[in-house]
C-alpha cells in the first residue's frame, strides 16, 4: 500500500487540535565527550517523529503551552519561528489505517476491521 505525504510548513498553517501528525523537527544533539568520534554527538539534526498537535498543553510542572506539538515522551516542541530548542519545521497528516479512511477504530469495530484486513 502506498501513502502520499503532503508536508505543510509549520509557519504557514497548523494542524487541527488533537491531530496525530508526523512532525519534522530540527536541533542539535547534546555533546557527549565519551561518544565515538563518528557518533551524532554535537551534530545538527532534522528528523521526523510521530507527535500530536494541541492548542493547549499543560506540562507536569504546570507550564502552559499553546499551539504546540507533543511527542510520546511528552516533550513539547513549538512551531518554527517560536523560541524552542527543537522546533517543528513541517508537519504531515499521518496515513489512515490500511483499507480505511480513518486513523483510529476502537472496541468491536477494531476487532472487525482487523479481521477483515487479515482475511483479504
Buried (B, 14 or more C-beta within 10 A) or exposed (E): EEEEEEEBEBBEEBBEEEBBBBBBBBBEEEEEEEBEEEEEBEEEEEEBBEBBBBEEBEEEEEEEBEBBBBBEEEBBBBBBEBEBEBBBBBBBBBEEBEEEEEEEBEEEEEEEBEEEEEEE
